[in-house]
Amino acid sequence: MHKFYKYIIMLLIAASSLFIAMSSIQANDGGKSVYIIPVKDEVERGLESFIQRTTDEAVKDGADHIIFEIDTPGGRVDAAGNIAEILQNLEIPTTSFIVNRALSAGSYIALNTDTIYMEPQATMGASGVINQDGTAAGKKAQSAWIAAMKTAAESTGKDPLYAVAMADPSINLPEYGAGEGKYLTLGAESAKDVGYSAGTVQDRSELLTELNLSNATVIEKEPTLSEKIARFITNPVVVPILLSLASLGLIIEVFSPGFGIPGTVGLLSLILFFYGHVVAGLAGMEAIVLLIIGLMLILAEFFVPGGIVGILGIGAIIASLIMSGQDLGHMAMSIGIAFIVALIAIVILFRNVGLEKGIFRHIILKDSTMTEQGYVSASNRLELIGLRGRTATPLRPSGTAVFDDERIDVVTEGSFIAQNQPVKVVKVEGVRVVVRELMNNENEQEES
């Protein structure tokens, strides 16, 4: 019996030790935190700003791991390069979880994290550099991009051949469908075969288990409303549309009395443009100050004749737009598109829509005041012609004369006439009554 109790006590001690150890392990695992940061839609400067903010928060909060959930068709090379620099400077372990696609700039971002996991249907690659118009970029830009892809793969110990093939269609990898003008695109299994993916998982929970973080605190980050607006507004497609609305609204407002809907739309478009670019970190205070100066100069144009002030104002606004753009070429193209759209719209609205039935019938003054309709600027006293009288004041050449006891403002034909001299009305032009001095013989004839 004594031995039985001894075994029971030893078993309880062992079970307690095991429970304490497991609790300790679970507590340590549960004490970890994981940041989930989405990388979705196009890669642009708004996304860069979002990733900068959220990774800074992860570092400040002492996160143990950062997972980037990627689903992007790619985007701007410069933004991808800046995001890659942010990732490279992180000391926290990072994982790219490709939930759908990581193409072009998206694959470059994924290659700059420590590990990559993919869902079964996910793909990565097709990373060729193209211009805004869809054509292939120049050799210099392509060479720099290929070198960047290669370096990103080498930084995490991956075979750079496949990263290069993603950006260079001349690399022949027929077993993966690359070469002969086709960029390499890897699926989940092929990415795992070549060592780019550490594994294929069904969802986030399975990924956390693979990373030994199943009990960690998960902190999901999402863009704020301001960041969502900034990402939308800084989209290369949206920028020329906003600028077109701004120019169209302000130009129509010039032809409108007062300040109405067109001017409001124009100003709101400008405000949205600068708001999005400020939030994305593209526009600084110098651009805002230049914009305000430009608007003030255009407003001053209504009071200062000559047109120079207005031209300076337009130049200041264009300069502020260029300073706020992601690159000079794209912003110049957007401004050009806005100018052409506004010009075409104005021509269509004024010529084809018409003033009688079109939208401008409410803002264009079509009435005229004609004499035939009874409109006169002043009474035209033609009955004064031929009347004789005397000057009440000297005429130098204007003054006052008296005709039949009525004092009338008159003017001579250019000569001086002294006071109390006989005169005769020879012409009446509106309020202008022209008189001529009577000679002695004319005056005598009148008296006789």
C-alpha positions in Angstrom: 0.0 0.0 0.0 2.9 2.3 0.9 4.4 1.7 -2.6 1.1 2.4 -4.2 0.8 5.9 -2.6 4.4 6.5 -3.6 3.7 5.8 -7.3 0.5 8.0 -7.1 2.5 10.9 -5.7 5.3 10.5 -8.3 2.7 10.4 -11.1 1.0 13.6 -9.8 4.4 15.3 -9.7 5.2 14.3 -13.2 1.8 15.3 -14.5 2.1 18.7 -12.8 5.5 19.3 -14.2 4.3 18.4 -17.7 1.3 20.7 -17.3 3.5 23.6 -16.1 5.9 23.0 -19.0 3.1 23.0 -21.6 1.5 26.0 -20.0 4.9 27.8 -20.2 5.3 26.9 -23.8 1.8 28.0 -24.6 2.2 31.2 -22.7 5.5 32.0 -24.5 3.8 31.3 -27.9 0.7 33.2 -26.9 2.9 36.2 -25.9 4.0 36.7 -29.5 2.3 39.0 -31.9 2.0 38.9 -35.7 1.1 41.8 -37.9 -0.9 41.1 -41.0 -0.4 43.8 -43.6 -2.4 43.5 -46.9 -0.6 44.3 -50.2 -3.6 44.6 -52.6 -4.5 46.3 -55.9 -1.9 48.4 -57.8 1.5 49.1 -56.4 1.8 52.9 -56.1 3.0 55.6 -53.8 -0.2 55.4 -51.7 0.6 51.7 -50.9 4.1 52.7 -50.1 2.9 55.2 -47.5 0.6 52.6 -46.0 3.3 50.0 -45.7 5.7 52.6 -44.2 3.1 53.5 -41.5 2.1 49.9 -40.6 5.7 48.6 -40.5 6.7 51.5 -38.3 3.8 50.6 -35.9 4.9 46.9 -35.9 8.4 47.9 -34.9 7.2 50.3 -32.3 4.8 47.6 -30.8 7.6 45.0 -30.7 5.9 42.6 -33.2 7.5 39.2 -33.6 6.6 38.6 -37.2 5.1 40.5 -40.1 3.0 38.7 -42.8 2.3 40.5 -46.0 -0.8 39.1 -47.7 -0.2 39.8 -51.4 -2.8 40.1 -54.2 -1.6 42.6 -56.8 -1.2 42.8 -60.6 1.9 45.0 -60.1 2.3 48.7 -60.6 4.9 51.4 -60.4 8.6 50.4 -60.3 9.7 53.4 -58.2 7.0 52.6 -55.5 8.0 48.9 -55.5 11.7 49.9 -55.1 10.8 52.2 -52.1 8.7 49.4 -50.5 11.5 46.9 -51.0 13.9 49.3 -49.2 11.4 49.5 -46.3 11.3 45.7 -46.1 15.1 45.3 -46.3 15.6 47.6 -43.3 13.2 45.6 -41.1 14.8 43.5 -38.4 11.6 41.7 -37.7 11.1 38.4 -39.6 8.9 38.9 -42.7 6.7 36.5 -44.8 5.0 37.0 -48.0 1.7 35.1 -48.2 0.5 35.2 -51.9 -3.2 34.6 -51.7 -3.9 35.1 -55.4 -1.2 36.8 -57.5 2.1 38.6 -57.0 2.8 39.8 -60.5 5.3 42.4 -61.8 6.2 44.8 -58.9 4.3 42.4 -56.6 6.8 39.6 -57.2 9.6 42.0 -56.5 8.1 42.9 -53.1 7.6 39.2 -52.3 11.3 38.5 -53.1 12.3 41.1 -50.6 10.8 39.3 -47.6 12.5 36.4 -45.7 10.1 33.7 -46.8 7.2 33.1 -49.3 4.2 31.0 -48.9 1.4 30.6 -51.5 -2.2 29.4 -51.7 -2.7 26.5 -54.2 -4.1 28.8 -56.9 -1.6 31.6 -56.4 0.9 32.8 -59.0 4.0 35.0 -59.0 6.2 36.5 -61.8 5.5 38.1 -65.2 7.6 41.1 -64.1 8.5 42.8 -67.3 8.8 46.6 -67.2 6.3 48.5 -69.4 5.6 52.2 -70.0 2.3 54.1 -69.2 1.2 53.5 -72.8 1.7 49.7 -72.6 4.9 49.5 -74.6 8.1 47.9 -73.4 10.4 50.2 -71.4 13.8 51.2 -72.7 16.8 49.0 -72.4 18.3 51.0 -69.6 15.1 50.7 -67.5 14.8 47.0 -68.2 18.4 46.4 -67.3 18.1 48.1 -64.0 14.9 46.2 -63.2 16.4 42.8 -64.1 19.4 43.6 -61.8 17.0 44.6 -59.0 15.0 41.3 -59.4 18.3 39.3 -59.4 19.6 41.1 -56.2 16.3 40.5 -54.4 16.4 36.8 -55.0 20.1 36.5 -54.0 19.4 38.4 -50.8 17.4 35.5 -49.4 19.4 32.7 -50.9 17.2 31.9 -53.9 18.4 31.0 -57.3 18.4 34.3 -59.2 17.9 32.6 -62.6 14.1 32.4 -62.0 13.8 36.0 -60.9 15.7 37.2 -64.0 13.4 35.0 -66.1 10.4 36.8 -64.6 11.7 40.1 -66.0 13.6 38.9 -69.1 11.6 37.1 -71.8 14.8 35.9 -73.5 15.6 33.4 -70.7 14.6 30.0 -71.9 12.9 27.8 -69.3 10.5 25.7 -71.4 9.6 23.4 -68.5 8.0 26.4 -66.8 6.6 28.0 -70.0 9.2 30.8 -70.1 11.3 32.0 -73.0 10.6 32.9 -76.7 9.1 36.3 -75.6 7.3 35.0 -72.5 8.0 36.1 -69.0 8.3 33.4 -66.3 5.2 32.9 -64.1 5.4 30.4 -61.3 2.4 28.6 -59.8 2.4 27.4 -56.2 3.9 24.0 -56.9 6.5 25.2 -59.4 7.5 28.0 -57.1 8.0 25.4 -54.4 10.0 23.2 -56.8 12.5 26.0 -57.6 12.8 27.0 -53.9 11.0 30.3 -54.2 8.0 29.2 -52.0 8.6 27.6 -48.6 5.3 25.8 -48.9 1.7 25.8 -50.1 -1.0 26.4 -47.5 -4.8 26.6 -47.7 -5.4 29.7 -45.6 -3.9 32.0 -43.0 -4.5 29.6 -40.1 -2.5 26.9 -41.8 0.3 29.5 -42.5 0.4 30.5 -38.9 0.7 26.8 -37.9 3.6 26.4 -40.4 5.4 29.4 -38.8 4.8 28.1 -35.3 2.6 31.1 -34.5 -0.8 29.5 -34.2 -1.2 30.9 -30.7 0.2 34.3 -31.4 -1.8 37.5 -31.2 -2.8 38.4 -34.7 -3.0 42.2 -35.5 -4.6 42.9 -38.8 -3.9 46.3 -40.4 -6.1 48.0 -42.9 -5.7 51.3 -44.8 -7.4 54.2 -43.1 -10.1 56.1 -45.0 -7.5 58.8 -45.8 -5.1 56.2 -47.2 -7.8 54.6 -49.3 -8.7 57.9 -50.8 -5.0 58.7 -51.4 -4.4 55.3 -53.1 -7.4 55.9 -55.4 -6.5 59.5 -56.2 -2.8 58.8 -56.9 -3.8 56.0 -59.3 -2.2 56.9 -62.7 -5.6 56.6 -64.4 -7.5 58.8 -61.9 -5.0 61.7 -62.0 -5.7 62.9 -65.5 -9.5 62.5 -64.9 -9.3 64.7 -61.8 -7.3 67.3 -63.6 -9.7 67.3 -66.6 -12.6 67.9 -64.3 -10.7 70.7 -62.6 -9.8 72.5 -65.8 -13.2 72.0 -67.4 -15.1 73.2 -64.3 -12.9 76.3 -63.9 -13.1 77.2 -67.6 -16.9 77.0 -67.7 -17.0 79.1 -64.5 -15.2 81.9 -66.4 -18.2 82.1 -68.7 -20.8 81.9 -65.9 -22.2 84.7 -63.8 -21.3 84.4 -60.1 -19.8 81.2 -58.8 -21.8 78.0 -59.3 -21.6 74.2 -59.8 -18.9 74.1 -62.5 -16.5 76.2 -60.4 -17.3 74.1 -57.3 -16.6 70.9 -59.2 -13.3 72.3 -60.5 -12.1 73.4 -57.0 -13.2 70.1 -55.4 -11.2 68.2 -58.0 -8.1 70.3 -57.3 -8.6 69.9 -53.6 -9.0 66.1 -53.9 -5.9 65.9 -56.1 -3.7 67.7 -53.6 -5.3 66.0 -50.6 -4.5 62.5 -51.9 -1.0 63.5 -52.9 -0.3 65.0 -49.5 -1.5 61.9 -47.7 0.6 59.7 -50.0 3.6 61.9 -49.1 4.0 63.2 -52.7 3.0 66.8 -52.2 4.8 69.0 -49.7 3.9 72.4 -48.3 5.8 74.2 -51.0 3.3 72.8 -53.6 0.3 73.8 -51.5 1.7 77.4 -51.1 2.3 77.6 -54.8 -1.2 76.5 -55.5 -2.7 79.1 -53.2 -0.6 81.8 -54.8 -1.8 80.7 -58.3 -5.4 80.8 -57.2 -5.0 84.2 -55.7 -3.3 85.5 -58.9 -6.2 84.2 -61.0 -8.7 85.9 -58.7 -6.7 89.1 -59.0 -7.0 88.9 -62.8 -10.7 89.9 -62.5 -9.5 93.3 -61.0 -6.2 93.9 -62.7 -6.3 94.4 -66.5 -3.7 93.1 -68.9 -3.8 89.3 -68.5 -0.3 89.0 -67.1 -1.5 88.2 -63.6 -3.8 85.5 -64.8 -1.0 83.9 -66.9 1.3 83.9 -63.9 -1.5 82.3 -61.8 -2.0 79.5 -64.3 1.8 78.9 -64.4 1.9 78.7 -60.6 -0.9 76.1 -60.5 0.8 74.0 -63.2 4.1 74.2 -61.4 2.4 73.0 -58.1 0.8 70.1 -60.0 4.2 69.0 -61.4 5.8 69.3 -58.0 3.1 67.0 -56.6 3.3 64.3 -59.3 4.9 60.9 -59.0 7.1 61.7 -61.9 7.5 64.6 -64.3 6.6 62.6 -67.5 3.3 61.3 -66.1 2.3 64.6 -64.6 3.1 66.5 -67.8 1.0 63.9 -69.8 -1.9 64.3 -67.3 -1.8 68.0 -67.6 -1.8 67.8 -71.4 -4.7 65.4 -71.4 -6.6 67.7 -69.1 -6.0 70.7 -71.3 -7.1 68.8 -74.5 -10.2 67.3 -72.8 -11.2 70.8 -71.5 -10.7 72.4 -74.9 -12.7 69.7 -76.8 -15.5 69.9 -74.2 -15.7 73.6 -74.4 -15.9 73.5 -78.2 -18.6 70.8 -78.2 -20.7 72.5 -75.5 -20.6 75.9 -77.2 -20.8 74.9 -80.9 -22.8 71.7 -81.0 -25.0 71.8 -77.9 -26.1 75.4 -78.7 -27.0 78.4 -76.7 -30.8 78.2 -77.3 -31.4 74.6 -76.1 -28.1 73.7 -74.4 -27.1 73.8 -70.8 -25.6 77.3 -71.3 -28.9 78.9 -72.1 -29.2 79.7 -68.3 -25.8 81.4 -68.0 -25.4 83.3 -71.4 -27.0 86.7 -71.7 -28.8 86.8 -75.1 -31.0 89.9 -74.7 -30.0 93.2 -76.4 -31.3 96.7 -76.0 -32.0 98.2 -79.4 -33.5 101.5 -80.4 -36.1 99.8 -82.5 -37.5 98.2 -79.4 -37.7 101.5 -77.6 -34.5 101.3 -75.6 -32.6 104.7 -75.5 -29.7 105.6 -73.2 -31.1 109.2 -72.8 -33.8 111.5 -74.3 -32.6 112.6 -77.8 -33.9 116.2 -78.1 -33.9 116.7 -81.8 -36.4 119.6 -81.4 -33.6 121.8 -80.2 -32.0 121.9 -83.6 -32.3 125.4 -85.0 -33.2 127.1 -81.7 -31.4 130.4 -80.9 -30.4 131.5 -77.5 -27.6 133.1 -75.5 -24.7 131.7 -73.5 -25.2 131.8 -69.8 -21.5 130.9 -69.2 -18.4 131.0 -71.3 -18.1 127.9 -73.5 -14.6 126.5 -73.3 -15.9 124.6 -75.4 -18.6 123.3 -73.0 -20.9 125.3 -70.8 -24.5 126.4 -70.4 -26.8 128.3 -72.7 -30.4 129.6 -72.4 -33.1 128.7 -74.9 -36.6 130.0 -74.3 -35.9 130.4 -70.6 -34.5 126.7 -70.4 -30.9 126.3 -69.3 -29.2 123.5 -71.3 -25.7 122.1 -71.2 -24.1 122.6 -74.6 -20.8 122.3 -76.4 -19.3 124.3 -79.3 -17.8 122.9 -82.4 -14.4 123.6 -80.9 -14.1 127.3 -80.6 -14.4 129.6 -77.6 -17.6 131.6 -77.1 -17.9 134.3 -74.5 -20.7 134.7 -72.0 -24.0 136.4 -73.1 -23.3 135.7 -76.8 -26.0 134.7 -79.3 -25.8 131.0 -80.3 -27.7 128.5 -82.4 -28.2 124.8 -82.0 -26.8 123.0 -85.0 -26.6 119.4 -83.9 -28.0 117.0 -81.3 -26.3 113.7 -80.6 -28.0 112.0 -77.6 -27.2 114.3 -74.6 -24.6 116.2 -76.6 -26.1 119.6 -77.9 -23.7 121.4 -80.3 -24.0 125.1 -80.8 -22.5 127.7 -83.1 -22.0 131.5 -82.4 -24.2 133.8 -84.5 -22.5 136.5 -86.4 -23.8 140.1 -86.2 -25.6 140.0 -89.5 -27.4 136.7 -88.5 -28.4 138.2 -85.2 -29.8 141.4 -86.9 -31.8 139.3 -89.4 -33.3 137.5 -86.4 -34.3 140.8 -84.7 -35.7 142.3 -87.9 
